[in-house]
């Protein structure tokens, strides 16, 4: 299972790298865009691989890891930006205190 875990991490890094090469990040992200995309892909594939192992067995886990990594690399950056925009609209600058 250690070898499969390493394979899922590499698979996720590959998916994240493809997203970086396609410039598939939100325009509001600054310099943190490519490490974030790689991290999202690797973590999603790793978790997806283990989820696939638990649900379907280790023979189908790699395909589940791939699909979950692609889904997370596509959806999570957009979701993160949407939550930031929603937070800014609910709490305009200067009206929200951290107390």
N, C-alpha and C positions, 0 to 999 in steps of 0.2 A: 504494500500500500504506500510505502514511502516513494517508490518509483512513480506510481500513479499520481501522487500528490505533487511531485516535482514536475511531472508532465503537464498537470493541470495548471500549475503556475506558469510554465513556459507557454502553454496555449493561451492563457490570459494575457501574458505580456505580448504575444504576437497579435492578438486581437486589439489590444491597446495601441500597439505600434502601427497597425493598419489605420486605426482611427486618427492617430497623430499625422500620419502621412497624407490622409485625406483631409486634414485640417477640419476635423469634425467636432470642434469644441465651440462653446459659446463665445461670442465676440467680447463679452465683458470680462473674460478671464485674462489676466495679465501674463506674467512670466511663469506662473505655476501650472500652465496648461498641459505640457507634455508629461511631467511626472505624475500629475493627477490622473491623466488618461491611462497611463501604464498601470498605476496602482489600482484604479477601478477595475481594469480588465483582469489583472492578476488575482485580486481578492474575490471578484465575482466568479471567476473560473474555479478557484480553489473551493469556495463555498458550494458552488454548483456541482462540482465533482463529488464532494462528500454527500450532498443532498441526493444526487443521482445514485450514489452507492447505497444509501439507506433505503431509497424508495424502489429502485429498479435493479439493483445489483451492479457489480463492478464492470460488467461487459457493456452496459449502456451508459455508464457514468461519464465517459468522455464526451459523448454527444450532448448530454445534458449540460455539462460544464461549458461546452462551446456555445450552446444556445443561450444560456444564462449570461455568459460573458458578453456576447453580442448585444443582448437586450439591455444589460446594465450600462454598457458603454454608450449606447444610443440614448437611453432614457434618463439616467441619473444626472448627467451634466445639465440637461434642460430642466429637470425637476429642481435641481439646486438653484438655478437662476430664477425660476418661477417663485420659489419660496422666498428668495431674497427680495424680489420685486414686491411680493405680497407683504412682506414684513415692512418694507419701506413705505408702502402705501398706507398701512395701518398705523405705523409710528413714524411720522415725518421727522426729519432731523431736528433735534433740539426739543422735542416734546416728550421723549421717552427717557426716563432716568433708569439707572441700573439698581436703584434701591428697592 
